[in-house]
Structures are given as structure tokens and as C-alpha cells.
Amino acid sequence: MEDLKGKVALVTGSGRGLGKGIALVLAEKGADIFINDLKLDDAVKEVVETIRVLGRKCIFIKADVTSEEEVKSMFESIYSEYGRLDILVNNAGTDKSQDIFATSLSDWEFIMKTNITSCFLCSKYAMEIMKKKGGSIVNVSSVVGHQGALKGHVHYSASKSGIFGVTKALARTGATFGIRVNAIAPGVIETELSRTTHGEEGMKKLGASIPLGLGNTRDVGLSVAFLCGEGGRYITGITLDINGGLYFR
Ligand SMILES: NC(=O)c1ccc[n+]([C@@H]2O[C@H](COP(=O)([O-])OP(=O)(O)OC[C@H]3O[C@@H](n4cnc5c(N)ncnc54)[C@H](O)[C@@H]3O)[C@@H](O)[C@H]2O)c1
């Protein structure tokens, strides 16, 4: 059991989906949580409330992680509240179902900004804080980063492969300051994004073809908690595949 008591964690894009699942597990393991998303709707309020019921402090920060100004101000708020940050999970991400012929330059730029520029920006400002006491960063990539998406999604594939490079480079820089940086490559996890991308029928078919079936957000949260906890203390620069046997590297 990972013990994250006394740790402070930020999970980007954690109002729903995978980010929510990760935030809930980190809270369950003892960490205080900053939830970030584009807006504070009822679903997000419920996440914050659930974490508070677990006995953890939980603060919502509205910020678009593609905006340097908003990212900077988010980390300033975290620093003024706690004077530290132990865990950053770069989870916010999105996709558009389209092949290369239907992809415009602005589609490409939007996906790259959301999925990878955000990872650069948040890591930069988080590492400024973590430099003092160390910390752990987990970047959310995807099976698609290794294999390419089935039906094009060239922007999404590029952004998720790019995360491997960012992770390795930051792992080398971070080591000097006691900051570990790893990536995860989830397979098919049941969320709004995966249901939109694959459709209900597609999800069923995929589930049947995966040795351990479809994954859920808690499966991913538990792996992230491992990487951020004592069990991960000598692990940096890797990508952990969380895919139920969907493929083996
Ligand atoms: N679901 C899967 O099967 C799967 C598999 C592999 C990787 N992933 C990755 O996991 C991450 C989360 O995916 P998900 O399935 O939970 O998606 P989701 O669409 O269900 O949730 C994504 C969350 O991120 C937020 N977000 C989007 N853009 C943002 C921005 N600019 N600033 C702040 N928040 C923003 C959204 O509002 C939303 O709450 C993504 O990086 C995705 O690529 C998902």
C-alpha cells in the first residue's frame, strides 16, 4: 500500500475521466489534491466533495493548461497555499476522430497544444516548486504513442509519442533535484473520451479482444500511486504500460 500522507498533488484535467480516477486514488492514499479543469460544473464539484469526504483537503483550480498565463497563476496559487508540490500528473488531453485528409493545421495545433504543450508548461512551473524538496511527475501518454492510432488520428499519435521524449529529457534534468519523471501508456480505459472515439460497439469489441478486458480509471490511478509512492523511488524516465495485455512491448 502506497502511503502518500502529507503529499500535495495536482492532477490536470481531473474533473472527469482518467484524471478523476487518478485524483481519487491519490486522495485515498493520503494526498491533498488540487483538481484542475476548464470549468467548475456539477460533476467537478462532486469530485471535490468526494475527496473532502475522504478526509483530504481538495481545492479546484480553473485553468486552461494550454495558456502559459493561466498555468503560471495556477502554480502560484498552489505555492501560496502549501509552499510545496510533491506530485504532478499531466493528464489533461483530448482527441478528434479524423484521418489525415480531414485534419486541418488548426486541428493539429489544437491537439498538440492540449496534449503536449500543456505537459511542457505544467512541468516547467511544477519543477520550479519541486526543485526545493523533490517530487514526482507522471505524464499521461497512450498505447497510441507506441503503436499509432488505428484510424489516423495523426495529431493524437504524435502528441502521445512526444510525451515519451519529454519524459526522458525531464527525468535527466529532474534527477539533479530529486524529481522523478515517468510516463504511463494506458490502453483502452472506459471514459467519455474513449466512448466518443470508439463508440459503444467499438468498446465492446475492444474489450473482448483484450486479455484482461477494458480498463477502468481506478486501475490507472493505482499504477500512478505506485509510481509516485515509495515503490517508485528508484524509477525515472520510464513508460509504464497499463493495458490489460492489449499489447506487449
Ligand atoms: N480513455 C482512454 O482510454 C485513454 C487511453 C490512453 C490515454 N488516455 C489519456 O488520458 C487523458 C485523459 O483522458 P480521458 O479519457 O479521461 O478524457 P476525458 O475527455 O474524459 O477527460 C479529459 C479532461 O481533461 C479536461 N481538459 C481538456 N482540455 C483541457 C485544458 N486545456 N485545460 C484543462 N483541462 C482540460 C477536460 O475538460 C476533461 O475533464 C488524456 O491525456 C488521454 O489522451 C486516455
The ligand as a MOL file (V3000), in Angstrom:
LIG
                    3D

  0  0  0     0  0            999 V3000
M  V30 BEGIN CTAB
M  V30 COUNTS 44 48 0 0 0
M  V30 BEGIN ATOM
M  V30 1 N -9.6380 6.8780 -22.0030 0
M  V30 2 C -8.6770 6.1560 -22.5450 0
M  V30 3 O -8.8830 5.0090 -22.9730 0
M  V30 4 C -7.2680 6.7200 -22.6160 0
M  V30 5 C -6.2500 5.8570 -23.0470 0
M  V30 6 C -4.9530 6.3480 -23.1210 0
M  V30 7 C -4.6690 7.6460 -22.7500 0
M  V30 8 N -5.6840 8.4730 -22.3540 0 CHG=1
M  V30 9 C -5.3210 9.8370 -21.9670 0
M  V30 10 O -5.8230 10.1050 -20.6750 0
M  V30 11 C -6.0630 11.5080 -20.5270 0
M  V30 12 C -7.4910 11.7270 -20.0370 0
M  V30 13 O -8.3810 11.1520 -20.9700 0
M  V30 14 P -9.9000 10.8330 -20.6280 0
M  V30 15 O -10.2410 9.6000 -21.3780 0
M  V30 16 O -10.1330 10.8990 -19.1720 0 CHG=-1
M  V30 17 O -10.5990 12.0780 -21.3660 0
M  V30 18 P -11.9020 12.9210 -20.9440 0
M  V30 19 O -12.2470 13.7100 -22.1570 0
M  V30 20 O -12.9290 12.0140 -20.3660 0
M  V30 21 O -11.3470 13.9010 -19.7960 0
M  V30 22 C -10.3510 14.8550 -20.0850 0
M  V30 23 C -10.4620 16.0050 -19.0960 0
M  V30 24 O -9.4550 16.9740 -19.4080 0
M  V30 25 C -10.0470 18.2760 -19.4030 0
M  V30 26 N -9.3000 19.1660 -20.2930 0
M  V30 27 C -9.2420 19.1220 -21.6520 0
M  V30 28 N -8.5220 20.1520 -22.1130 0
M  V30 29 C -8.1040 20.8650 -21.0440 0
M  V30 30 C -7.3410 22.0450 -20.8910 0
M  V30 31 N -6.8570 22.6990 -21.9460 0
M  V30 32 N -7.1040 22.5080 -19.6460 0
M  V30 33 C -7.5990 21.8620 -18.5600 0
M  V30 34 N -8.3430 20.7330 -18.6480 0
M  V30 35 C -8.5980 20.2460 -19.8760 0
M  V30 36 C -11.4650 18.0400 -19.8990 0
M  V30 37 O -12.3290 19.1260 -19.5670 0
M  V30 38 C -11.8170 16.7370 -19.1890 0
M  V30 39 O -12.3580 16.9440 -17.9110 0
M  V30 40 C -5.7980 12.1210 -21.8970 0
M  V30 41 O -4.4810 12.6550 -21.9070 0
M  V30 42 C -5.9030 10.9390 -22.8410 0
M  V30 43 O -5.1700 11.1260 -24.0150 0
M  V30 44 C -6.9770 8.0460 -22.2710 0
M  V30 END ATOM
M  V30 BEGIN BOND
M  V30 1 1 1 2
M  V30 2 2 2 3
M  V30 3 1 2 4
M  V30 4 1 4 5
M  V30 5 2 4 44
M  V30 6 2 5 6
M  V30 7 1 6 7
M  V30 8 2 7 8
M  V30 9 1 8 9
M  V30 10 1 8 44
M  V30 11 1 9 10
M  V30 12 1 9 42
M  V30 13 1 10 11
M  V30 14 1 11 12
M  V30 15 1 11 40
M  V30 16 1 12 13
M  V30 17 1 13 14
M  V30 18 2 14 15
M  V30 19 1 14 16
M  V30 20 1 14 17
M  V30 21 1 17 18
M  V30 22 2 18 19
M  V30 23 1 18 20
M  V30 24 1 18 21
M  V30 25 1 21 22
M  V30 26 1 22 23
M  V30 27 1 23 24
M  V30 28 1 23 38
M  V30 29 1 24 25
M  V30 30 1 25 26
M  V30 31 1 25 36
M  V30 32 1 26 27
M  V30 33 1 26 35
M  V30 34 2 27 28
M  V30 35 1 28 29
M  V30 36 1 29 30
M  V30 37 2 29 35
M  V30 38 1 30 31
M  V30 39 2 30 32
M  V30 40 1 32 33
M  V30 41 2 33 34
M  V30 42 1 34 35
M  V30 43 1 36 37
M  V30 44 1 36 38
M  V30 45 1 38 39
M  V30 46 1 40 41
M  V30 47 1 40 42
M  V30 48 1 42 43
M  V30 END BOND
M  V30 END CTAB
M  END
